[in-house]
Amino acid sequence: MDPVTTYLTGLDAPLRETGEKLRSVIEAALPEAAGAMWHGHPVWGLGDRPGKTPVCLAKAYPAYVTFGLWRGQDVADDSGRLVPGARRMASVKLRTVAEINPELFTGWLRDAYALETR
């Protein structure tokens, strides 16, 4: 089993379902991005070392999964759901699968990926 799968299957049911759905959205939106464990949680980025040029992450906490974009503050977000963080990062806390909007998240992911490939 790959490390990202091991991480996600180790989560409790609601968080596991959220993490697995998030992973499917990320991988569908960014088939060219590599997923790996970095600093203890899944990260997707450019090349064979996602930590070298990270695009997004999924990190579980006791009550939610954070979906973060490294350059999320540079991504257009008409929904207002992305919360600015450190440096240029932005994220959203996901407590249930229902909070994942595949169309919205795909747009964010493609924009974030384009920023890294310019």
C-alpha positions as CSV (number, residue, x, y, z in Angstrom):
1,M,0.0,0.0,0.0
2,D,1.4,3.4,-0.9
3,P,2.0,5.9,2.0
4,V,-0.9,8.3,1.1
5,T,-3.3,5.4,1.1
6,T,-1.9,4.2,4.4
7,Y,-2.4,7.7,5.9
8,L,-6.0,8.0,4.6
9,T,-7.1,4.5,5.7
10,G,-5.7,5.1,9.1
11,L,-8.2,7.9,9.7
12,D,-11.5,7.5,11.5
13,A,-14.5,7.0,9.3
14,P,-15.8,10.5,8.6
15,L,-12.3,11.9,8.1
16,R,-11.3,8.9,6.0
17,E,-14.2,9.4,3.7
18,T,-13.5,13.1,3.4
19,G,-9.8,12.5,2.8
20,E,-10.5,9.8,0.2
21,K,-13.0,12.0,-1.7
22,L,-10.5,14.9,-1.6
23,R,-7.8,12.6,-3.0
24,S,-10.0,11.6,-5.9
25,V,-10.8,15.2,-6.7
26,I,-7.1,16.2,-6.5
27,E,-5.9,13.3,-8.7
28,A,-8.7,13.8,-11.3
29,A,-7.9,17.5,-11.5
30,L,-4.1,17.1,-11.5
31,P,-3.2,13.8,-13.1
32,E,0.3,15.0,-13.8
33,A,0.9,15.8,-10.1
34,A,2.7,13.3,-7.9
35,G,1.3,12.5,-4.4
36,A,3.5,11.6,-1.5
37,M,3.9,12.0,2.2
38,W,5.7,15.1,3.3
39,H,6.0,16.4,6.9
40,G,3.6,13.6,8.0
41,H,0.7,14.3,5.6
42,P,-0.2,13.9,1.9
43,V,1.1,16.5,-0.5
44,W,0.7,16.7,-4.3
45,G,3.2,18.6,-6.4
46,L,5.3,18.8,-9.5
47,G,7.8,16.1,-10.4
48,D,8.7,13.0,-8.5
49,R,9.3,14.9,-5.2
50,P,6.1,16.8,-4.3
51,G,7.8,18.6,-1.5
52,K,10.2,20.3,-4.0
53,T,7.3,22.2,-5.7
54,P,4.2,21.5,-3.7
55,V,0.7,22.5,-5.0
56,C,-1.7,21.2,-2.4
57,L,-2.0,19.1,0.8
58,A,-4.5,17.2,2.8
59,K,-3.9,17.1,6.6
60,A,-6.2,15.5,9.1
61,Y,-7.0,16.9,12.5
62,P,-9.3,15.3,15.1
63,A,-12.5,17.1,13.8
64,Y,-11.6,18.0,10.2
65,V,-9.3,17.6,7.2
66,T,-7.5,20.7,5.9
67,F,-7.2,21.1,2.2
68,G,-4.5,23.6,1.5
69,L,-3.0,25.2,-1.6
70,W,0.6,26.5,-1.4
71,R,-0.3,29.6,-3.5
72,G,-3.9,29.7,-2.5
73,Q,-3.9,33.4,-1.9
74,D,-3.0,33.9,-5.6
75,V,-6.0,31.7,-6.7
76,A,-9.3,33.4,-7.6
77,D,-11.9,32.4,-5.0
78,D,-15.4,33.9,-5.6
79,S,-16.8,31.4,-3.0
80,G,-14.9,33.0,-0.2
81,R,-14.1,29.6,1.3
82,L,-10.3,29.7,1.1
83,V,-8.9,31.1,4.3
84,P,-5.5,32.9,4.0
85,G,-2.7,31.3,5.9
86,A,1.1,31.7,6.2
87,R,3.1,33.0,3.3
88,R,0.9,32.6,0.2
89,M,-1.0,29.6,1.4
90,A,-4.8,29.3,1.8
91,S,-7.0,26.5,3.0
92,V,-10.4,25.2,3.8
93,K,-11.4,23.0,6.7
94,L,-13.6,20.0,5.7
95,R,-15.7,18.2,8.3
96,T,-17.7,16.1,5.9
97,V,-17.6,14.8,2.3
98,A,-20.6,17.1,1.5
99,E,-18.3,20.1,2.0
100,I,-16.2,19.1,-1.0
101,N,-17.4,20.8,-4.2
102,P,-15.5,18.9,-7.0
103,E,-16.1,21.7,-9.6
104,L,-14.9,24.5,-7.2
105,F,-11.9,22.5,-5.9
106,T,-10.9,21.5,-9.5
107,G,-10.8,25.1,-10.5
108,W,-8.7,26.0,-7.5
109,L,-6.3,23.1,-8.2
110,R,-5.9,23.9,-11.8
111,D,-5.2,27.6,-11.0
112,A,-2.7,26.6,-8.3
113,Y,-1.0,24.2,-10.6
114,A,-0.7,26.8,-13.4
115,L,0.9,29.2,-11.0
116,E,3.7,26.6,-10.3
117,T,4.3,25.8,-13.9
118,R,4.7,29.4,-15.2
